[in-house]
Amino acid sequence: MALASLAIRWHDTAFDLLDQRALPADTIWLRITNAREAAQAIRDMVVRGAPAIGITAGYGLAMEAQRLGDQASLAALAPAFEVLAASRPTAVNLFWALDRLREAAGDLAGTALVRRLSEQAESLHRDDLAANRRLGETGLALLPRQARIYTHCNTGALATGGHGTALGIIRSAWETGRLRSVYAGETRPWQQGARLTSWELMQDGIPVTLVADSCAAMLMAQGEVDVVIVGADRIAANGDTANKIGTYSLAVLARHHGIPFIVAAPESTLDPAMRDGAGIVIEQRPPEEVRQVAGHPCAPVDCPVYNPAFDVTPAALINAIVTESGIIRSPDPVAMAAHFARRAS
């Protein structure tokens, strides 16, 4: 079955990824034919956003099974699982997606396995879109009327199977008349807020104002922000949350100014096996990403660089976590354990 979202197109025997590095200037689609190409696309930021990474990994594995055909088996696919798992370490959705496909494969082999993995990859895509829509509707309960929302990075249809997580709440708020405006932080060094979020919201006619990351404190002090909503790449069992670098500082600023700080993420982003944020592996990116802007030098070529892709926001700074299953208010180990228990029942 052919499936398509803003960033991913599946055609049964191939899939295409929108090259998000080229946006908003150019719209370029890349054909992905095997697991290694899918892993490279994830690593190189062709596709990004935790849910979209998981979906891409699922399709990459399905493509590898199709390539093997009658010779497909879990043993033969082991290198594909390995290369995909190694593509980016922080987003738990990647490993969740691979585990889901491994479990679905069971003892199947050959064409039966090929068919099962393709079906499961499609299911990942459909399920994420449905989850995002439920998440968006659930999050409305946390918004004031005519909300002015600050968001960070890109958490929309480009980063998911469609609709979005934090942007899913924003989209649902706009559809129901509860949104006044959005401030999008630029999100250095990859500029996902500037290049992707502002573009995505403008495509939908949602009022958005782009600001430098360093402008957030001033906006909050001026009373221009009612709520901060961000996404997540991994949420630990105590509620600590890993998200795009710069999220932690926004949480500190929001707490200082008495502004609610909300995390929006699908259930697949919650990691009950991770005790707290200290155990989350933080990906380190190449120094050129900070020394350059759009390929042009902006710092001495030999200047040392510290370039973590993510930071961890302590649960104590988070007012609520929104998933498709409900709202976890004032997340802590007790509240998170209760949520996991409800999820398991």
Buried (B, 14 or more C-beta within 10 A) or exposed (E): EEBEBBBBBBEEEEBBBBBBBBBBEEEBEBEBBBBBBBBBBBBEBBBBBBBBBBBBBBBBBBBBBBBBEEEBBBEBBEEBBEBBBEBBBBBBBBBBBBEBBBEBBEEBBBEEBBBBBBBBBBBBBBBBBBBBBBBBBBBBEBBEEEBBBBBBBBBBBBBBBBBBBBBBBBBBBBBEEBBBBBBBBBBBBBBBBBBBBBBBBEEBEBEBBBBEBEBBBEBBEEEBBBBBBBBBBBBBBBBBBBBBBBBBBBBBBBBEBEBBBBBBBBBBBBBBEBEBBEBBEBBEBEBBBBBBEEEEEEEEEEEEBEBEBBBBBBBEBBBBBBBBBBBBEEBEBEBBEEBBEEEEE
